Amino acid sequence: MPVTRHLSPVTNKMVARSTLLFLSRQEGLKDFATRFRPFKKLTTRFVAGENIEEAVAAIREINAFGATASFDHLNEGVTNAAETAGEVREYQRVLTRIAETGIESNVSIKLTQFGLEFDPELTYRNARAVVAEAARRGNFVRVDMEGSAVTQITFDIFKRLRAEYDLNTVGIVVQAYLRRTAKDVEDLLKIPARIRLCKGAYNEPPEVAFPDKRDTDENYVRLMRVLLASGTYHGIATHDPKMINATIDFVQREGIAQDAFEFQMLYGVRRDLQQQLVRDGYRMRVYVPYGKTWYPYFMRRLAERPANVWFVLKNMLKG
Ligand SMILES: Cc1cc2nc3c(=O)[nH]c(=O)nc-3n(C[C@H](O)[C@H](O)[C@H](O)COP(=O)(O)OP(=O)(O)OC[C@H]3O[C@@H](n4cnc5c(N)ncnc54)[C@H](O)[C@@H]3O)c2cc1C
């Protein structure tokens, strides 16, 4: 009898989430999955393609229903300097293509793409090169937030960039599941900074992150209110109808304009809700990942909704 039969649905979900997040970091499985054609095919639900042009095509469709986008080149945890230089060139090409095509999009970067795990100074210089290109083109760079081992250094590098570039050129992400985030938001708003609020997608120990989803959700609503009351333009990133309704209730009650902030969602997740919010007059930005190294990103999406695993297995069995 499977052990999980004795566990509550909530515990089952937590076990599934931790297992999938554990698998997302397994290099052997990553090599297998990225070479296994049927598995690769399934990623098309969450990943826009392997190259810039496929992502441009996806963004045109997103723009067509009235939403904007954010490019994300998938390649986290880069381990050598030469590869980080390739990432800088890739983002410079992306910013050039946005300008050439006239699509409505900014870019999101992960600092581990630029060397954070082995050379923070190189990471800063790489990120700065991308932010400088965005500044030249009147575009915007969002620095994604990764696992808690790099939270502080990510804020430190962001603050250096923000000291050199204005509010509308570079922004940051905070994660509602982290215990430290309320304080971080307080500090960031003093700069000020444009912030994307999300729940958080990594496996974190209970000392640093709330183990209970209800605490994360409560913190999310609290932080959303602080951000939207601040008068700076922020991103409310979630697919959770409870978080979205709390946001709408708050802005209506406080008389905050619909164009004073944006909702943000991931490519392939709740497109119905993305379109509904646009129809209701809200701003929507869709995060569009593309690239060959999609495996960890894809596994985090499965972990967020273990029901997606059945979608994957069903399709694998079909052929
Ligand atoms: C634009 C954007 C940028 C992000 N950037 C970061 C970042 O920089 N750092 C970081 O740690 N995390 C990031 N995340 C991920 C985020 O932290 C969450 O892991 C993710 O958004 C799921 O949380 P949720 O708010 O949607 O709520 P949940 O409580 O996880 O989900 C609520 C409901 O949304 C739907 N849903 C959620 N996820 C999925 C899915 N994968 N497939 C299908 N349905 C789903 C389901 O109906 C689910 O019941 C980002 C998310 C978005 C939308």
The ligand as a Gaussian input file, in Angstrom:
#p B3LYP/6-31G(d) Opt

LIG

0 1
 C        5.043000      36.433000     -14.086000
 C        5.592000      35.531000     -13.038000
 C        6.928000      35.629000     -12.680000
 C        7.452000      34.833000     -11.670000
 N        8.738000      35.017000     -11.250000
 C        9.216000      34.314000     -10.219000
 C       10.492000      34.583000      -9.646000
 O       11.230000      35.459000     -10.085000
 N       10.892000      33.814000      -8.604000
 C       10.112000      32.816000      -8.066000
 O       10.505000      32.184000      -7.091000
 N        8.900000      32.547000      -8.603000
 C        8.438000      33.254000      -9.648000
 N        7.182000      32.984000     -10.132000
 C        6.479000      31.756000      -9.716000
 C        5.663000      31.989000      -8.458000
 O        6.516000      32.178000      -7.359000
 C        4.731000      30.795000      -8.185000
 O        5.495000      29.630000      -8.030000
 C        3.709000      30.560000      -9.256000
 O        3.213000      31.753000      -9.785000
 C        2.523000      29.773000      -8.678000
 O        1.918000      30.501000      -7.663000
 P        0.461000      31.176000      -7.807000
 O        0.572000      32.555000      -7.255000
 O        0.018000      31.112000      -9.205000
 O       -0.452000      30.402000      -6.808000
 P       -0.702000      28.859000      -6.482000
 O       -1.321000      28.854000      -5.140000
 O        0.546000      28.047000      -6.717000
 O       -1.730000      28.451000      -7.583000
 C       -3.045000      28.967000      -7.606000
 C       -3.793000      28.396000      -8.787000
 O       -3.183000      28.853000     -10.002000
 C       -3.174000      27.814000     -10.974000
 N       -1.781000      27.455000     -11.280000
 C       -0.679000      27.870000     -10.636000
 N        0.432000      27.372000     -11.199000
 C        0.017000      26.604000     -12.212000
 C        0.691000      25.818000     -13.192000
 N        2.009000      25.712000     -13.212000
 N       -0.066000      25.171000     -14.117000
 C       -1.410000      25.288000     -14.130000
 N       -2.100000      26.017000     -13.220000
 C       -1.398000      26.666000     -12.289000
 C       -3.946000      26.676000     -10.393000
 O       -5.298000      26.844000     -10.711000
 C       -3.737000      26.876000      -8.908000
 O       -4.733000      26.276000      -8.125000
 C        6.630000      33.833000     -11.088000
 C        5.285000      33.734000     -11.434000
 C        4.755000      34.572000     -12.378000
 C        3.306000      34.477000     -12.696000

